[in-house]
Every structure is written in structure tokens, then in C-alpha cells.
Amino acid sequence: MDVQLFSAMRHDTAVVVAQVKVPDDTTEVTQIAALLDGLDITGMTITADAAHPSHDTAQYLIKQQAGYVFTVKGNRPTLLTTITERLPAAVPDTAAATCIEHRNGHRIVRTAWTSPADGTDFPGAAQVFRIRRDTYAPDGQRVSKHILHGITSLTCTASKIAAHVRRHWGIENKVHWIRDVLLGEDAHHAYLGNTAHTMAALRNLALALIRLAGHTRIKHIMERHHADKMLIPALLNAAIR
């Protein structure tokens, strides 16, 4: 039996601030209110992947006086068509914003476009956007191209929207991967009652304390404190300052 948990992470601290268990008869798409009702999200920008750009979710966030940045894929065909029709061709020299990153010898070029969302039947929509990511090998040959689209309530630059999208995926490598691999969550077989949810909450708490203490090398810190338990009080003290 699988237990599905739905989490919210702050982009700035990489700390999970809310988590709910998804009922067996539904999906996380219906659980936005359950996840966020206990938080004050006034003035915040909520990011979500392509499962979530629904009218109900957008209306909920607007009612809570929060902004949103949603990526949109083929599971929302009408909305995706509306977005693509409002944007220019994905040709780099027509871009509103471009940034270049060098990683492991590869060059990654991200190009972003925005356009007003006028006439879009989506609550609170201000802009639609497209982000293209081209990855080049050390010899200059392009090895991959990826294009995504989205919609947002924000009225800001294309580069800021692209930054929101990049930070959104931090939950995968800063939370999910660490819980699944370093903390062994994938290998854990607890599922009865609230055991799985409770254990995930404890893992989130441990990660939050490490990050709030100012550490980013999670594996190194875990190994160091496992070897010397006397270091733990200092870490806790640093986390709550």
C-alpha cells in the first residue's frame, strides 16, 4: 500500500512548512486548501507543477491574497493552447530574458518570454510565459532542448518568473531526494495509521533544523553528527536563533 503525502516548501530556506496525507479516493490536486489553510500566505508567490493549474486552485490563492506561478502541460490542453497562441515563436533572438549557466563542463542557456494574459479564462491571470532550456556539450554541440509553458498572476519580468520556476524544482533535490535516499524513506515500509506521515514529518523536522542552522551539505552534516552526538546540541541552538 502506498501513502501519498503532499508538501509545501519555502523557496528561501528549503524548509517544508506544511504537509498533508492525500486521501485514498483523490489526488493532491484537490488538497491545496488542506495544505495551505494553516499558513499565512498573504503576499507570497505559490509555485506548482503542471498538475495544479486549475480554476479552483487559482481562485483559492487569489482569495488568500497570494500570487501564483504555474507550469502548464498537455493535461490542460485548452489552457496550453491559449498560452502558446499569445507568445512569440521560441527563437532565442526574440527573447525577453536569457541567462547562461556552466555546469559540469556543459553550457545551459535559459531563454524566457512573457506576454499579457488578456482574455485568458483563468482567475487572476496577468501573464503567460514560455521558458526554453538548451544544453550544450563542451564541444559546443547542443545535446538537449526543453520547452515549458506557464501562467502567472504576477506582473514582473520574464527573468523573475523563470527564477520562480527554477526554485520550484528545489523541492525535488533539497527535500524529496534527501528523504528518499539519504534518510531511506523509499525503503521504509510503514503505512498503517499515521505512521508514514509521522515519520515523514520527523524527517522534515530534521532537515529543517540542519538547514536553519545554516548547513547545505546535508550528507556531510548527518555523518558528522552521527559520529559525534555531542555536536547535536550546538546544531539545535544554531537552528533556533
Salt bridges, closest charged atoms under 4 A:
ASP12 OD2 - ARG10 NH2 2.67
GLU28 OE2 - HIS52 NE2 2.96
GLU101 OE2 - ARG103 NH2 2.98
GLU101 OE1 - ARG110 NH1 2.68
GLU101 OE1 - ARG166 NH2 3.09
ASP121 OD1 - HIS55 NE2 3.68
ASP134 OD2 - ARG132 NE 2.68
ASP134 OD1 - ARG142 NH1 3.39
GLU172 OE1 - HIS176 ND1 3.51
GLU185 OE2 - ARG179 NH2 2.91
GLU185 OE1 - ARG203 NH1 2.79
